C-alpha cells in the first residue's frame, strides 16, 4: 500500500467515527427534547402540609397530622404511574371530570400524614402562557374557579391514586 492509500483509509476511519458521534449526540438530544414534553414537578417543603387543607375551588385534605420526607423511590414510582390518574373521575369541583394527561401539567408534591398514613398530595396546574408562577417550587399554587387545576392523593404503600378533585379542565 502506498502512503496516499493509508492516508485515505485513516481519513475514512476518522469520518466514520465522527458520523457515529453525531448520531449518538443526536439521539441523546432527541431523548432530552422528548422528555421535556413532560411538565416539571417539585416536592414542596414540609411546611406546605398545612396548606393542603385549605384549597380554593376543590376540597382539601382534612386531618393532616403533619409531614414526612418521601424517598426518591416513592417519587419515581408515583411519576412512573401518573397515567393511572387518567382513569379516575373527579369527586369534587367538576364532578365526573377526568384528567387525560396528568404528565402535561406542573405538579407539586406535598408529603402529608393523615390519620397515621403517609400519603403524597399532588397539586397540579397548567399555565396559559406556559410559565408557572415564580414561587411554584416553594409554596402551593392555589387558583380559584375554573382553569385546569386538579389534585389527587397517592399512597406509596399501595401504589394507588385516589380522591381526584378538579377546579375545571381547560
N, C-alpha and C positions, 0 to 999 in steps of 0.2 A: 504494500500500500504506500502511496505517496503521501507527502505531508499535507497536500491540499485535501485529499480524501479524509484524512484523520481530522483535520480542522472542521470539515463539513459534518462529520459524524459527531464531533463534540458539540457543534452548533445545534444540530438536530436534537441531541440529548438535552441540552440546556433549554431549548424551546419547548420540548415535551414536558419537562419539569415545570416550566413557567405556566404552561397551559393547565397542568394538573393543579397547580397552586391557585390559579384564577378560578377554576371550577370549585375547588374546596372553599375558597373565600366567598364565592357567590352563594354556595349552599348555606354557609353559616349566616350570611347577610339575609338570605331569604327566610331562614328559620327565625331570625331575630325580628324581622319586619312582620312575619306572620304572627308571631307571639304577641306583638303589640296590638293586635285586634282585641285582645282581652284587656279590659279596663283594670287599672291597678287596684290594689287593696291594701289595707293597713290594719294592724292590731292596735287599737286605741289604748291609751294608758288606763291603768286600773281605776283611776278617778272617774272615768266615763261610766262606770257601772251604775252610779246613782242617776244618770241621765236617761237610762233605758226605761224607767218607769214613768217618765213624763214626756211623751211624744205629742205631736200636734194633731195630725189627721188620722192617726190609727192608734190602736191600743198599745200601750207599753207593757212591760212585764211587772206584775205585782210580786211582792215577797222577795225582792232581791236582797239577799243577806250579805253580799259582798262580792269580791272579785277573786280571781285566781290567775295564774300565769300558764297558759297552754304551752305544750311542747310544739316545736316546729312540725313534728309529725302529725299533730292534731290539725294544724292549719293546712298542711299539704293534703291530708286525707279529705278534709272538708272541700278544699278548692278542686280537687280531682273529681268530686262528685256533685259539684254545683248544678249540673244538668238535671239532677233529681228534683230541684226546686220547680222546674217547669211542669212537673206532674201534679203539683199542689194547686189548690184553689184557695183564693183569699177568704179568710174567715172574718175579716173586718175591713173597713174602708169601702172599697169597691168589692163587695161580697161576690165570690164566684170568679173573680178575675184571675188570670194566670200571668206569670212572668215567663215569657217564651225563651228568652236568652239572658239568664241571670249573669253570665260572664261578661256581658257587654256594659254593665253598669259599674260605677265606682262603688266599692264595698268597704265598709268599716266594720271591724270585728270587735265585739266587746265581750270579754270573758266574765261571766256572771255566775254566782252561786244562788240558786233558787231552791228553797226547801231542801238544802243539803246536796243538791245535784249540780255538778259542774257543767255548764252549758256555754255556748257561744251565740250571742245575739248578732245577727247580720243586719246592719243598717245600710241600705243600698239606695243610690240615687243616680240620676243621669244629669247631664248638664246641656242646656240648649246650645251654648257656644263651644262646648267640648272641654272646657276647663273647669275643674272643681273649685270650690271656694278656697281661698288661701289657707284657711285654718283646718281643712278637712283631715289632716293627718294627726291633729292633736285634740280635737273635740268633735262631738257629734254634729252632723248636719241635720237640721230639723226643718224641713219645708212643710208649709201648711197648705192644704187644699190643692187638689189636682197634682199635676206633674206626673212623674213616673217613679216615684219613690216607693220602696217596699221594705219590709223587714221579715225575718224568719228566725227560727231557733234551730241550732244544730246541737245535737247531743253526741259528743265524741265517744261516749261509752257504747252507744248503739250504732253510730254512723248514720243516724236518721235526721231528716229535716222535718220541721213541723211549724204550725202556727204562722202561716203566711198571712201577712197583712199588707194592704196596699193603700196608697194615697190616691192613686189613679195610674193608669198605664198609658203613657204617651207614645 
